[in-house]
Amino acid sequence: MMRNMTASERIANHIRELGDWRGEILAKLRNLIREASPELVEDWKWNTPVWSYNGDVVAIGAFQDHVKINFFKGASDLVRAAVVLNSRRSKPGKSANQAKR
């Protein structure tokens, strides 16, 4: 019996199973997303990798002849999330909740 995998494990497994140029691109995009906004939460929805922060932000899917990036409310959400999160990080000595104020 196979144990339930976390979303991150499912994403890694999906990339590994692709085993071709699509997996390479998904791995690169995953790394870019993680570097740009490490606070985004990895999830597995609709049989595809999804990242969220107070709602779905971005999903990436591999198809036979292309890879698709879907910004749920436009790319501005990813930029806005990065700006908000980076501004929280820039306040030394405060937790994320304290930095909101």
C-alpha positions in Angstrom: 0.0 0.0 0.0 1.4 3.4 -1.0 1.4 6.1 1.6 -0.2 9.4 0.9 2.3 11.8 -0.6 2.6 15.5 0.4 1.9 18.0 -2.4 5.7 18.7 -2.6 6.4 15.0 -3.0 3.7 14.6 -5.7 5.2 17.6 -7.6 8.7 16.1 -7.4 7.4 12.7 -8.5 5.4 14.3 -11.4 8.6 16.0 -12.6 10.6 12.8 -12.3 8.0 10.8 -14.1 7.9 13.2 -17.1 11.6 12.5 -17.6 11.9 14.8 -20.6 12.1 18.5 -21.6 8.7 19.1 -19.9 10.0 17.9 -16.6 13.1 20.0 -16.9 11.0 23.1 -17.6 8.7 22.3 -14.7 11.6 21.9 -12.4 13.1 25.2 -13.5 9.7 27.0 -13.0 9.3 25.4 -9.6 12.7 26.7 -8.5 11.9 30.2 -9.8 8.6 30.3 -8.0 10.2 29.0 -4.8 13.0 31.6 -5.0 10.7 34.5 -5.9 8.2 33.8 -3.2 9.2 31.1 -0.7 6.1 31.7 1.4 3.9 30.4 -1.4 2.5 27.0 -0.4 2.8 24.1 -2.8 -0.3 22.2 -3.5 -1.5 19.5 -5.9 -4.9 20.3 -7.5 -6.5 19.2 -10.7 -3.6 16.8 -11.2 -1.1 19.7 -11.5 1.3 21.7 -9.3 -0.3 24.8 -7.8 1.1 27.5 -5.5 -1.0 29.6 -3.3 -1.0 32.4 -0.8 -4.4 33.5 0.5 -5.8 31.7 -2.6 -4.4 30.1 -5.7 -1.7 32.2 -7.3 0.0 30.1 -10.1 -0.2 26.6 -11.6 2.0 24.9 -14.1 1.0 22.1 -16.3 2.8 19.8 -18.7 1.1 18.9 -21.9 2.2 16.7 -24.9 3.8 19.6 -26.8 3.9 22.5 -24.4 4.1 23.7 -20.7 1.4 26.1 -19.5 1.8 28.7 -16.7 -1.6 29.8 -15.3 -1.8 32.9 -13.2 -5.2 32.8 -11.5 -5.8 36.5 -11.2 -3.1 37.7 -13.6 0.6 38.0 -13.0 0.0 41.0 -10.8 -1.0 38.7 -7.9 2.4 37.0 -7.9 4.2 40.4 -8.0 1.9 41.8 -5.3 2.5 38.7 -3.1 6.3 39.0 -3.5 6.2 42.8 -2.7 4.1 42.2 0.4 6.2 39.3 1.6 9.5 41.1 0.8 8.3 44.1 2.8 7.6 41.8 5.8 11.1 40.4 5.5 12.6 43.8 5.5 11.5 44.6 9.0 14.1 43.0 11.2 13.1 41.7 14.6 9.4 41.4 13.8 7.3 38.4 13.0 5.2 38.3 9.8 2.1 39.1 11.9 3.8 42.1 13.6 5.1 43.3 10.3 1.6 43.6 8.8 0.8 46.4 11.2 
